[in-house]
């Protein structure tokens, strides 16, 4: 065990790529892990991950429609695969009672850990407590289960809303009429709503002339139907705050159909390749969004759960920091997909959150 100077081997050092990697000296040769992955041997892994095939974890989902949730699931799957654990996925498709039942199903299967992804506090509070009472480790992403034993994984949803709205003020000044898409009772939307209230309080010239929103499937089309009526009734709207990308897609459909792309600007949260394409359409009304890489958030959710299973504490609030993404930035850098965005914004490729030294990361 002696310090190894990577520069002596002409190996470029990137903090997020290699800081967790373990270098092994075998017969005088240097063996390096693959780019963006962490080399961890079975002997380095804490219990129970020294025999990871015996570890079972469950993802219990409330929301699954849309690119964000597909990418989040991909991150959960790739981090679970890197750990070598058995992952079971339960999808309630926005049925709160079914999601609660699915937590009980996971308990009955004898899983070691559960990731609860979205949901309603009133339906998940007791279900999450039943899992804790059964000795199961639990983390919750974007749902407040009101349980101090359960870490909250989030994207700093307040900051997502605040950064988007600050950009709206930069673009439109401090006096404008807005339509606002909001469904109360969903933890991330409630936190983004707090940012909306604060921005309005700080800028009395901003007027909310109509509030609407639904999570009925398909979410984008359902919100497009509502947005059409709102636009017909309020010809003076110049800003739409739609702090979830499926909301923004729906608003954009309505704005495009009404021929109002020159009059209205849309500000959102979350991002996907489809969102990037929509933002880059000629004369698109979608001016900006604020996001993290949902796949990275999925990875962080599983890593935080794995830390708990290993007897470690990821913290009560595990926050993945978001980034402002403007239409101008996408166009100036010719960004066409999430891969391009990760290349131009390295924080999209990896979040150095919940990464103890023993944690194997997905190959990149």
Short mmCIF file of the C-alpha atoms (twelve columns), coordinates in Angstrom:
data_MODEL
# 
_entry.id   MODEL 
# 
loop_
_atom_site.group_PDB 
_atom_site.id 
_atom_site.type_symbol 
_atom_site.label_atom_id 
_atom_site.label_alt_id 
_atom_site.label_comp_id 
_atom_site.label_asym_id 
_atom_site.label_seq_id 
_atom_site.Cartn_x 
_atom_site.Cartn_y 
_atom_site.Cartn_z 
_atom_site.pdbx_PDB_model_num 
ATOM 1   C CA . UNK A 1   0.000   0.000   0.000   1 
ATOM 2   C CA . UNK A 2   1.863   3.027   -1.264  1 
ATOM 3   C CA . UNK A 3   0.787   6.224   -3.041  1 
ATOM 4   C CA . UNK A 4   0.621   5.937   -6.804  1 
ATOM 5   C CA . UNK A 5   1.175   9.037   -8.907  1 
ATOM 6   C CA . UNK A 6   -1.077  8.673   -11.945 1 
ATOM 7   C CA . UNK A 7   0.753   11.468  -13.740 1 
ATOM 8   C CA . UNK A 8   3.872   9.292   -13.796 1 
ATOM 9   C CA . UNK A 9   1.948   6.865   -15.997 1 
ATOM 10  C CA . UNK A 10  0.522   9.684   -18.185 1 
ATOM 11  C CA . UNK A 11  -2.981  8.763   -17.066 1 
ATOM 12  C CA . UNK A 12  -5.398  11.732  -17.000 1 
ATOM 13  C CA . UNK A 13  -7.090  12.259  -13.694 1 
ATOM 14  C CA . UNK A 14  -10.776 13.108  -13.558 1 
ATOM 15  C CA . UNK A 15  -12.175 13.460  -10.061 1 
ATOM 16  C CA . UNK A 16  -15.593 11.972  -10.694 1 
ATOM 17  C CA . UNK A 17  -14.290 9.211   -12.922 1 
ATOM 18  C CA . UNK A 18  -11.570 7.726   -10.772 1 
ATOM 19  C CA . UNK A 19  -11.694 9.046   -7.224  1 
ATOM 20  C CA . UNK A 20  -13.477 5.884   -6.039  1 
ATOM 21  C CA . UNK A 21  -11.386 3.486   -8.119  1 
ATOM 22  C CA . UNK A 22  -9.024  1.004   -6.519  1 
ATOM 23  C CA . UNK A 23  -5.658  0.569   -8.163  1 
ATOM 24  C CA . UNK A 24  -4.048  -2.836  -7.847  1 
ATOM 25  C CA . UNK A 25  -0.431  -3.648  -8.426  1 
ATOM 26  C CA . UNK A 26  -0.125  -7.143  -9.836  1 
ATOM 27  C CA . UNK A 27  3.290   -8.447  -10.745 1 
ATOM 28  C CA . UNK A 28  4.598   -4.945  -11.354 1 
ATOM 29  C CA . UNK A 29  1.751   -4.042  -13.706 1 
ATOM 30  C CA . UNK A 30  -0.934  -1.432  -13.068 1 
ATOM 31  C CA . UNK A 31  -4.523  -2.617  -13.523 1 
ATOM 32  C CA . UNK A 32  -6.995  0.246   -13.928 1 
ATOM 33  C CA . UNK A 33  -10.804 0.066   -13.858 1 
ATOM 34  C CA . UNK A 34  -12.827 0.925   -16.931 1 
ATOM 35  C CA . UNK A 35  -13.681 4.574   -17.471 1 
ATOM 36  C CA . UNK A 36  -16.395 5.786   -15.075 1 
ATOM 37  C CA . UNK A 37  -16.569 2.468   -13.213 1 
ATOM 38  C CA . UNK A 38  -15.193 1.485   -9.851  1 
ATOM 39  C CA . UNK A 39  -13.113 -1.660  -9.422  1 
ATOM 40  C CA . UNK A 40  -14.155 -3.346  -6.199  1 
ATOM 41  C CA . UNK A 41  -13.307 -6.930  -5.336  1 
ATOM 42  C CA . UNK A 42  -15.511 -9.229  -3.292  1 
ATOM 43  C CA . UNK A 43  -13.112 -8.861  -0.382  1 
ATOM 44  C CA . UNK A 44  -13.595 -5.094  -0.382  1 
ATOM 45  C CA . UNK A 45  -17.385 -5.275  -0.159  1 
ATOM 46  C CA . UNK A 46  -19.123 -4.960  3.202   1 
ATOM 47  C CA . UNK A 47  -21.829 -7.367  4.304   1 
ATOM 48  C CA . UNK A 48  -24.304 -8.130  2.818   1 
ATOM 49  C CA . UNK A 49  -22.702 -7.218  -0.509  1 
ATOM 50  C CA . UNK A 50  -19.882 -9.725  -0.122  1 
ATOM 51  C CA . UNK A 51  -22.577 -12.132 -1.394  1 
ATOM 52  C CA . UNK A 52  -24.771 -9.708  -3.376  1 
ATOM 53  C CA . UNK A 53  -26.862 -12.343 -5.150  1 
ATOM 54  C CA . UNK A 54  -28.637 -12.974 -1.858  1 
ATOM 55  C CA . UNK A 55  -29.656 -9.305  -1.533  1 
ATOM 56  C CA . UNK A 56  -33.140 -8.471  -2.784  1 
ATOM 57  C CA . UNK A 57  -34.386 -4.908  -3.241  1 
ATOM 58  C CA . UNK A 58  -37.655 -3.549  -4.604  1 
ATOM 59  C CA . UNK A 59  -38.597 -0.383  -6.481  1 
ATOM 60  C CA . UNK A 60  -42.226 0.559   -5.788  1 
ATOM 61  C CA . UNK A 61  -43.360 3.185   -8.289  1 
ATOM 62  C CA . UNK A 62  -46.308 5.584   -8.314  1 
ATOM 63  C CA . UNK A 63  -45.454 7.502   -11.503 1 
ATOM 64  C CA . UNK A 64  -44.024 5.757   -14.545 1 
ATOM 65  C CA . UNK A 65  -45.358 7.608   -17.604 1 
ATOM 66  C CA . UNK A 66  -42.874 9.747   -19.492 1 
ATOM 67  C CA . UNK A 67  -39.204 9.892   -20.379 1 
ATOM 68  C CA . UNK A 68  -38.110 11.061  -16.913 1 
ATOM 69  C CA . UNK A 69  -39.423 7.939   -15.214 1 
ATOM 70  C CA . UNK A 70  -38.049 5.597   -17.843 1 
ATOM 71  C CA . UNK A 71  -34.618 7.148   -17.365 1 
ATOM 72  C CA . UNK A 72  -34.974 6.966   -13.572 1 
ATOM 73  C CA . UNK A 73  -35.814 3.262   -13.846 1 
ATOM 74  C CA . UNK A 74  -32.776 2.758   -16.079 1 
ATOM 75  C CA . UNK A 75  -30.558 4.315   -13.396 1 
ATOM 76  C CA . UNK A 76  -32.049 2.086   -10.702 1 
ATOM 77  C CA . UNK A 77  -31.470 -0.971  -12.877 1 
ATOM 78  C CA . UNK A 78  -27.876 -0.140  -13.818 1 
ATOM 79  C CA . UNK A 79  -26.825 0.625   -10.217 1 
ATOM 80  C CA . UNK A 80  -28.537 -2.531  -8.977  1 
ATOM 81  C CA . UNK A 81  -26.682 -4.489  -11.656 1 
ATOM 82  C CA . UNK A 82  -23.369 -2.907  -10.627 1 
ATOM 83  C CA . UNK A 83  -24.022 -4.075  -7.077  1 
ATOM 84  C CA . UNK A 84  -25.128 -7.520  -8.286  1 
ATOM 85  C CA . UNK A 85  -28.392 -7.481  -6.312  1 
ATOM 86  C CA . UNK A 86  -31.777 -8.936  -7.203  1 
ATOM 87  C CA . UNK A 87  -34.107 -6.056  -8.187  1 
ATOM 88  C CA . UNK A 88  -37.907 -6.373  -8.293  1 
ATOM 89  C CA . UNK A 89  -39.955 -3.542  -9.865  1 
ATOM 90  C CA . UNK A 90  -43.561 -2.822  -8.830  1 
ATOM 91  C CA . UNK A 91  -45.499 -0.295  -10.929 1 
ATOM 92  C CA . UNK A 92  -48.799 1.022   -9.536  1 
ATOM 93  C CA . UNK A 93  -49.461 3.411   -12.460 1 
ATOM 94  C CA . UNK A 94  -50.733 6.229   -10.246 1 
ATOM 95  C CA . UNK A 95  -53.010 3.990   -8.183  1 
ATOM 96  C CA . UNK A 96  -52.295 5.057   -4.603  1 
ATOM 97  C CA . UNK A 97  -54.051 2.073   -2.980  1 
ATOM 98  C CA . UNK A 98  -52.249 -0.349  -5.276  1 
ATOM 99  C CA . UNK A 99  -48.890 1.235   -4.472  1 
ATOM 100 C CA . UNK A 100 -49.551 0.683   -0.774  1 
ATOM 101 C CA . UNK A 101 -50.456 -2.956  -1.495  1 
ATOM 102 C CA . UNK A 102 -47.267 -3.336  -3.526  1 
ATOM 103 C CA . UNK A 103 -45.176 -2.307  -0.535  1 
ATOM 104 C CA . UNK A 104 -46.869 -5.140  1.360   1 
ATOM 105 C CA . UNK A 105 -46.129 -7.503  -1.538  1 
ATOM 106 C CA . UNK A 106 -42.451 -6.533  -1.372  1 
ATOM 107 C CA . UNK A 107 -42.451 -7.150  2.390   1 
ATOM 108 C CA . UNK A 108 -44.014 -10.586 1.839   1 
ATOM 109 C CA . UNK A 109 -41.309 -11.415 -0.702  1 
ATOM 110 C CA . UNK A 110 -38.719 -10.859 1.998   1 
ATOM 111 C CA . UNK A 111 -36.828 -8.045  0.306   1 
ATOM 112 C CA . UNK A 112 -33.975 -6.436  2.201   1 
ATOM 113 C CA . UNK A 113 -34.606 -2.903  0.974   1 
ATOM 114 C CA . UNK A 114 -37.251 -0.814  -0.787  1 
ATOM 115 C CA . UNK A 115 -37.053 2.341   -2.897  1 
ATOM 116 C CA . UNK A 116 -40.400 4.151   -2.848  1 
ATOM 117 C CA . UNK A 117 -40.632 6.350   -5.943  1 
ATOM 118 C CA . UNK A 118 -43.241 9.127   -5.728  1 
ATOM 119 C CA . UNK A 119 -46.696 8.646   -4.272  1 
ATOM 120 C CA . UNK A 120 -49.096 10.340  -1.881  1 
ATOM 121 C CA . UNK A 121 -48.157 10.951  1.725   1 
ATOM 122 C CA . UNK A 122 -51.495 9.731   3.058   1 
ATOM 123 C CA . UNK A 123 -51.240 6.380   1.277   1 
ATOM 124 C CA . UNK A 124 -47.524 5.749   1.684   1 
ATOM 125 C CA . UNK A 125 -46.939 6.885   5.272   1 
ATOM 126 C CA . UNK A 126 -48.338 3.732   6.875   1 
ATOM 127 C CA . UNK A 127 -47.035 1.431   4.150   1 
ATOM 128 C CA . UNK A 128 -43.505 2.731   4.609   1 
ATOM 129 C CA . UNK A 129 -43.784 2.292   8.376   1 
ATOM 130 C CA . UNK A 130 -44.894 -1.315  7.902   1 
ATOM 131 C CA . UNK A 131 -41.716 -1.950  5.912   1 
ATOM 132 C CA . UNK A 132 -39.559 -0.357  8.611   1 
ATOM 133 C CA . UNK A 133 -41.339 -2.401  11.290  1 
ATOM 134 C CA . UNK A 134 -40.500 -5.531  9.285   1 
ATOM 135 C CA . UNK A 135 -36.797 -4.684  9.507   1 
ATOM 136 C CA . UNK A 136 -36.553 -3.539  5.882   1 
ATOM 137 C CA . UNK A 137 -34.407 -0.548  4.916   1 
ATOM 138 C CA . UNK A 138 -36.331 2.075   2.956   1 
ATOM 139 C CA . UNK A 139 -35.492 5.224   0.995   1 
ATOM 140 C CA . UNK A 140 -38.084 7.515   -0.598  1 
ATOM 141 C CA . UNK A 141 -37.649 9.501   -3.795  1 
ATOM 142 C CA . UNK A 142 -39.915 12.535  -4.168  1 
ATOM 143 C CA . UNK A 143 -42.529 11.384  -1.672  1 
ATOM 144 C CA . UNK A 144 -42.757 12.577  1.914   1 
ATOM 145 C CA . UNK A 145 -43.535 9.539   4.056   1 
ATOM 146 C CA . UNK A 146 -43.050 11.540  7.280   1 
ATOM 147 C CA . UNK A 147 -40.622 9.043   8.760   1 
ATOM 148 C CA . UNK A 148 -37.269 10.017  10.257  1 
ATOM 149 C CA . UNK A 149 -35.921 6.502   9.639   1 
ATOM 150 C CA . UNK A 150 -36.357 6.908   5.871   1 
ATOM 151 C CA . UNK A 151 -33.915 9.121   3.914   1 
ATOM 152 C CA . UNK A 152 -35.481 11.447  1.365   1 
ATOM 153 C CA . UNK A 153 -33.888 11.410  -2.094  1 
ATOM 154 C CA . UNK A 154 -34.605 14.571  -4.042  1 
ATOM 155 C CA . UNK A 155 -33.389 16.849  -6.790  1 
ATOM 156 C CA . UNK A 156 -33.725 19.949  -4.613  1 
ATOM 157 C CA . UNK A 157 -37.160 20.511  -6.087  1 
ATOM 158 C CA . UNK A 158 -37.419 23.969  -4.572  1 
ATOM 159 C CA . UNK A 159 -34.266 24.940  -6.439  1 
ATOM 160 C CA . UNK A 160 -35.603 23.402  -9.660  1 
ATOM 161 C CA . UNK A 161 -38.586 25.717  -9.463  1 
ATOM 162 C CA . UNK A 162 -36.599 28.731  -8.290  1 
ATOM 163 C CA . UNK A 163 -33.958 28.553  -11.050 1 
ATOM 164 C CA . UNK A 164 -36.620 28.180  -13.746 1 
ATOM 165 C CA . UNK A 165 -38.585 31.140  -12.408 1 
ATOM 166 C CA . UNK A 166 -35.494 33.300  -12.032 1 
ATOM 167 C CA . UNK A 167 -34.811 32.679  -15.713 1 
ATOM 168 C CA . UNK A 168 -38.419 33.669  -16.476 1 
ATOM 169 C CA . UNK A 169 -37.782 36.968  -14.688 1 
ATOM 170 C CA . UNK A 170 -34.549 37.479  -16.634 1 
ATOM 171 C CA . UNK A 171 -36.375 36.856  -19.921 1 
ATOM 172 C CA . UNK A 172 -39.654 38.652  -19.214 1 
ATOM 173 C CA . UNK A 173 -39.020 41.221  -16.479 1 
ATOM 174 C CA . UNK A 174 -40.900 41.429  -13.196 1 
ATOM 175 C CA . UNK A 175 -44.403 42.110  -14.472 1 
ATOM 176 C CA . UNK A 176 -46.323 39.464  -16.447 1 
ATOM 177 C CA . UNK A 177 -49.430 37.324  -16.428 1 
ATOM 178 C CA . UNK A 178 -48.923 33.595  -16.010 1 
ATOM 179 C CA . UNK A 179 -50.668 30.293  -16.350 1 
ATOM 180 C CA . UNK A 180 -49.507 27.735  -13.788 1 
ATOM 181 C CA . UNK A 181 -49.694 23.938  -13.975 1 
ATOM 182 C CA . UNK A 182 -49.887 22.322  -10.531 1 
ATOM 183 C CA . UNK A 183 -51.293 19.207  -8.891  1 
ATOM 184 C CA . UNK A 184 -51.109 19.480  -5.077  1 
ATOM 185 C CA . UNK A 185 -50.230 16.554  -2.826  1 
ATOM 186 C CA . UNK A 186 -47.242 15.355  -4.860  1 
ATOM 187 C CA . UNK A 187 -44.101 16.106  -2.832  1 
ATOM 188 C CA . UNK A 188 -41.838 17.381  -5.664  1 
ATOM 189 C CA . UNK A 189 -44.627 19.536  -7.094  1 
ATOM 190 C CA . UNK A 190 -45.405 20.912  -3.635  1 
ATOM 191 C CA . UNK A 191 -41.750 21.904  -3.168  1 
ATOM 192 C CA . UNK A 192 -41.671 23.547  -6.604  1 
ATOM 193 C CA . UNK A 193 -44.916 25.297  -5.698  1 
ATOM 194 C CA . UNK A 194 -43.174 26.886  -2.705  1 
ATOM 195 C CA . UNK A 195 -40.686 28.465  -5.125  1 
ATOM 196 C CA . UNK A 196 -43.572 29.802  -7.232  1 
ATOM 197 C CA . UNK A 197 -45.158 31.423  -4.182  1 
ATOM 198 C CA . UNK A 198 -41.840 32.987  -3.163  1 
ATOM 199 C CA . UNK A 199 -41.164 34.386  -6.637  1 
ATOM 200 C CA . UNK A 200 -44.642 35.930  -6.782  1 
ATOM 201 C CA . UNK A 201 -44.186 37.450  -3.331  1 
ATOM 202 C CA . UNK A 202 -40.847 38.967  -4.365  1 
ATOM 203 C CA . UNK A 203 -42.295 40.270  -7.651  1 
ATOM 204 C CA . UNK A 204 -45.816 41.682  -7.116  1 
ATOM 205 C CA . UNK A 205 -46.076 42.438  -10.831 1 
ATOM 206 C CA . UNK A 206 -46.282 38.715  -11.586 1 
ATOM 207 C CA . UNK A 207 -49.932 37.666  -11.689 1 
ATOM 208 C CA . UNK A 208 -51.189 34.093  -11.706 1 
ATOM 209 C CA . UNK A 209 -54.313 34.342  -13.858 1 
ATOM 210 C CA . UNK A 210 -55.126 30.622  -13.998 1 
ATOM 211 C CA . UNK A 211 -54.019 27.412  -12.331 1 
ATOM 212 C CA . UNK A 212 -54.715 23.981  -13.778 1 
ATOM 213 C CA . UNK A 213 -53.184 20.518  -14.047 1 
ATOM 214 C CA . UNK A 214 -53.814 16.784  -13.951 1 
ATOM 215 C CA . UNK A 215 -51.869 13.552  -13.619 1 
ATOM 216 C CA . UNK A 216 -54.384 11.578  -15.663 1 
ATOM 217 C CA . UNK A 217 -52.753 9.401   -18.332 1 
ATOM 218 C CA . UNK A 218 -51.519 10.278  -20.863 1 
ATOM 219 C CA . UNK A 219 -50.300 13.220  -18.801 1 
ATOM 220 C CA . UNK A 220 -49.098 15.467  -21.644 1 
ATOM 221 C CA . UNK A 221 -52.294 15.100  -23.673 1 
ATOM 222 C CA . UNK A 222 -54.534 15.504  -20.633 1 
ATOM 223 C CA . UNK A 223 -52.811 18.765  -19.718 1 
ATOM 224 C CA . UNK A 224 -52.925 19.939  -23.334 1 
ATOM 225 C CA . UNK A 225 -56.713 19.652  -23.163 1 
ATOM 226 C CA . UNK A 226 -56.817 21.831  -20.049 1 
ATOM 227 C CA . UNK A 227 -54.279 24.309  -21.415 1 
ATOM 228 C CA . UNK A 228 -56.409 24.889  -24.529 1 
ATOM 229 C CA . UNK A 229 -59.287 26.131  -22.377 1 
ATOM 230 C CA . UNK A 230 -56.988 28.282  -20.252 1 
ATOM 231 C CA . UNK A 231 -55.466 29.977  -23.290 1 
ATOM 232 C CA . UNK A 232 -58.866 30.641  -24.821 1 
ATOM 233 C CA . UNK A 233 -60.068 32.281  -21.605 1 
ATOM 234 C CA . UNK A 234 -56.871 34.287  -20.935 1 
ATOM 235 C CA . UNK A 235 -55.449 35.939  -24.032 1 
ATOM 236 C CA . UNK A 236 -53.077 38.045  -21.912 1 
ATOM 237 C CA . UNK A 237 -50.940 35.127  -20.649 1 
ATOM 238 C CA . UNK A 238 -47.293 35.529  -21.673 1 
ATOM 239 C CA . UNK A 239 -45.624 32.952  -19.374 1 
ATOM 240 C CA . UNK A 240 -46.534 29.364  -18.582 1 
ATOM 241 C CA . UNK A 241 -44.869 27.819  -15.537 1 
ATOM 242 C CA . UNK A 242 -45.140 24.041  -15.975 1 
ATOM 243 C CA . UNK A 243 -42.702 22.530  -13.429 1 
ATOM 244 C CA . UNK A 244 -42.747 18.947  -14.757 1 
ATOM 245 C CA . UNK A 245 -41.767 18.123  -18.315 1 
ATOM 246 C CA . UNK A 246 -44.937 16.158  -19.098 1 
ATOM 247 C CA . UNK A 247 -46.873 19.282  -18.070 1 
ATOM 248 C CA . UNK A 248 -44.665 21.386  -20.334 1 
ATOM 249 C CA . UNK A 249 -45.199 19.034  -23.272 1 
ATOM 250 C CA . UNK A 250 -48.943 19.424  -22.868 1 
ATOM 251 C CA . UNK A 251 -48.756 23.203  -22.629 1 
ATOM 252 C CA . UNK A 252 -46.542 23.322  -25.705 1 
ATOM 253 C CA . UNK A 253 -49.097 21.298  -27.688 1 
ATOM 254 C CA . UNK A 254 -51.795 23.838  -26.788 1 
ATOM 255 C CA . UNK A 255 -49.586 26.864  -27.461 1 
ATOM 256 C CA . UNK A 256 -48.529 25.484  -30.846 1 
ATOM 257 C CA . UNK A 257 -52.128 24.722  -31.847 1 
ATOM 258 C CA . UNK A 258 -53.223 28.230  -30.826 1 
ATOM 259 C CA . UNK A 259 -50.443 29.845  -32.868 1 
ATOM 260 C CA . UNK A 260 -49.097 31.635  -29.778 1 
ATOM 261 C CA . UNK A 261 -45.436 30.607  -29.950 1 
ATOM 262 C CA . UNK A 262 -44.382 34.250  -30.375 1 
ATOM 263 C CA . UNK A 263 -46.485 35.406  -27.413 1 
ATOM 264 C CA . UNK A 264 -45.884 32.789  -24.713 1 
ATOM 265 C CA . UNK A 265 -42.757 31.331  -23.100 1 
ATOM 266 C CA . UNK A 266 -42.788 28.050  -21.195 1 
ATOM 267 C CA . UNK A 267 -40.578 27.316  -18.161 1 
ATOM 268 C CA . UNK A 268 -40.300 23.788  -16.835 1 
ATOM 269 C CA . UNK A 269 -38.447 21.235  -14.718 1 
ATOM 270 C CA . UNK A 270 -36.872 17.918  -15.767 1 
ATOM 271 C CA . UNK A 271 -35.350 17.033  -19.124 1 
ATOM 272 C CA . UNK A 272 -35.126 14.183  -21.639 1 
ATOM 273 C CA . UNK A 273 -34.017 13.702  -25.230 1 
ATOM 274 C CA . UNK A 274 -37.617 14.287  -26.343 1 
ATOM 275 C CA . UNK A 275 -37.715 17.520  -24.304 1 
ATOM 276 C CA . UNK A 276 -34.483 18.709  -25.904 1 
ATOM 277 C CA . UNK A 277 -35.949 18.101  -29.352 1 
ATOM 278 C CA . UNK A 278 -39.118 20.014  -28.427 1 
ATOM 279 C CA . UNK A 279 -37.140 22.941  -27.002 1 
ATOM 280 C CA . UNK A 280 -35.042 23.147  -30.175 1 
ATOM 281 C CA . UNK A 281 -37.913 23.178  -32.641 1 
ATOM 282 C CA . UNK A 282 -37.959 26.387  -34.733 1 
ATOM 283 C CA . UNK A 283 -39.727 29.144  -32.816 1 
ATOM 284 C CA . UNK A 284 -40.385 26.829  -29.854 1 
ATOM 285 C CA . UNK A 285 -42.153 28.455  -26.897 1 
ATOM 286 C CA . UNK A 286 -40.260 26.205  -24.440 1 
ATOM 287 C CA . UNK A 287 -37.616 28.645  -23.233 1 
ATOM 288 C CA . UNK A 288 -35.916 26.865  -20.316 1 
ATOM 289 C CA . UNK A 289 -35.988 23.922  -17.963 1 
ATOM 290 C CA . UNK A 290 -34.073 22.991  -14.810 1 
ATOM 291 C CA . UNK A 291 -33.089 19.390  -14.274 1 
ATOM 292 C CA . UNK A 292 -30.847 16.653  -13.076 1 
ATOM 293 C CA . UNK A 293 -30.190 13.510  -15.079 1 
ATOM 294 C CA . UNK A 294 -33.014 11.216  -13.919 1 
ATOM 295 C CA . UNK A 295 -30.830 8.158   -14.509 1 
ATOM 296 C CA . UNK A 296 -28.284 9.595   -12.080 1 
ATOM 297 C CA . UNK A 297 -31.046 10.191  -9.515  1 
ATOM 298 C CA . UNK A 298 -32.067 6.552   -9.897  1 
ATOM 299 C CA . UNK A 299 -28.489 5.467   -9.271  1 
ATOM 300 C CA . UNK A 300 -28.251 7.677   -6.180  1 
ATOM 301 C CA . UNK A 301 -31.491 6.188   -4.832  1 
ATOM 302 C CA . UNK A 302 -30.088 2.648   -5.021  1 
ATOM 303 C CA . UNK A 303 -26.673 3.678   -3.649  1 
ATOM 304 C CA . UNK A 304 -28.311 5.360   -0.655  1 
ATOM 305 C CA . UNK A 305 -30.337 2.210   0.029   1 
ATOM 306 C CA . UNK A 306 -27.204 0.063   -0.337  1 
ATOM 307 C CA . UNK A 307 -25.395 2.214   2.215   1 
ATOM 308 C CA . UNK A 308 -28.189 1.586   4.703   1 
ATOM 309 C CA . UNK A 309 -28.042 -2.156  4.055   1 
ATOM 310 C CA . UNK A 310 -24.301 -1.994  4.790   1 
ATOM 311 C CA . UNK A 311 -24.972 -0.235  8.089   1 
ATOM 312 C CA . UNK A 312 -24.000 3.224   6.845   1 
ATOM 313 C CA . UNK A 313 -25.974 6.467   6.946   1 
ATOM 314 C CA . UNK A 314 -26.513 8.372   3.670   1 
ATOM 315 C CA . UNK A 315 -28.123 11.247  5.567   1 
ATOM 316 C CA . UNK A 316 -31.746 12.190  6.124   1 
ATOM 317 C CA . UNK A 317 -31.871 14.273  2.922   1 
ATOM 318 C CA . UNK A 318 -29.882 13.108  -0.092  1 
ATOM 319 C CA . UNK A 319 -29.880 15.915  -2.650  1 
ATOM 320 C CA . UNK A 320 -28.812 15.714  -6.298  1 
ATOM 321 C CA . UNK A 321 -28.145 19.309  -7.441  1 
ATOM 322 C CA . UNK A 322 -30.014 20.552  -10.555 1 
ATOM 323 C CA . UNK A 323 -28.842 22.699  -13.470 1 
ATOM 324 C CA . UNK A 324 -30.523 25.407  -15.567 1 
ATOM 325 C CA . UNK A 325 -30.835 24.446  -19.240 1 
ATOM 326 C CA . UNK A 326 -31.937 27.179  -21.639 1 
ATOM 327 C CA . UNK A 327 -33.111 26.878  -25.206 1 
ATOM 328 C CA . UNK A 328 -30.271 29.219  -26.189 1 
ATOM 329 C CA . UNK A 329 -27.669 26.934  -24.579 1 
ATOM 330 C CA . UNK A 330 -29.045 23.901  -26.407 1 
ATOM 331 C CA . UNK A 331 -28.977 25.701  -29.744 1 
ATOM 332 C CA . UNK A 332 -25.553 27.289  -29.260 1 
ATOM 333 C CA . UNK A 333 -24.009 23.908  -28.413 1 
ATOM 334 C CA . UNK A 334 -26.045 21.910  -30.951 1 
ATOM 335 C CA . UNK A 335 -27.237 19.565  -28.201 1 
ATOM 336 C CA . UNK A 336 -29.529 16.887  -29.611 1 
ATOM 337 C CA . UNK A 337 -29.877 14.342  -26.806 1 
ATOM 338 C CA . UNK A 338 -29.023 13.519  -23.208 1 
ATOM 339 C CA . UNK A 339 -25.594 12.204  -24.232 1 
ATOM 340 C CA . UNK A 340 -24.703 15.575  -25.777 1 
ATOM 341 C CA . UNK A 341 -26.024 17.340  -22.683 1 
ATOM 342 C CA . UNK A 342 -23.889 15.165  -20.408 1 
ATOM 343 C CA . UNK A 343 -20.828 15.973  -22.505 1 
ATOM 344 C CA . UNK A 344 -21.448 19.711  -22.235 1 
ATOM 345 C CA . UNK A 345 -22.618 19.536  -18.610 1 
ATOM 346 C CA . UNK A 346 -20.447 16.926  -16.833 1 
ATOM 347 C CA . UNK A 347 -22.638 17.021  -13.727 1 
ATOM 348 C CA . UNK A 348 -25.239 15.162  -15.799 1 
ATOM 349 C CA . UNK A 349 -22.985 12.149  -16.248 1 
ATOM 350 C CA . UNK A 350 -22.434 11.486  -12.544 1 
ATOM 351 C CA . UNK A 351 -23.361 12.912  -9.150  1 
ATOM 352 C CA . UNK A 352 -20.771 12.335  -6.448  1 
ATOM 353 C CA . UNK A 353 -23.551 11.645  -3.956  1 
ATOM 354 C CA . UNK A 354 -23.825 8.527   -1.751  1 
ATOM 355 C CA . UNK A 355 -20.556 7.087   -3.054  1 
ATOM 356 C CA . UNK A 356 -18.608 5.399   -0.236  1 
ATOM 357 C CA . UNK A 357 -15.215 3.991   -1.189  1 
ATOM 358 C CA . UNK A 358 -16.539 0.425   -1.507  1 
ATOM 359 C CA . UNK A 359 -19.443 1.297   -3.827  1 
ATOM 360 C CA . UNK A 360 -19.232 -0.168  -7.360  1 
ATOM 361 C CA . UNK A 361 -20.558 2.256   -9.963  1 
ATOM 362 C CA . UNK A 362 -22.190 1.423   -13.297 1 
ATOM 363 C CA . UNK A 363 -19.858 1.210   -16.269 1 
ATOM 364 C CA . UNK A 364 -20.046 4.245   -18.558 1 
# 
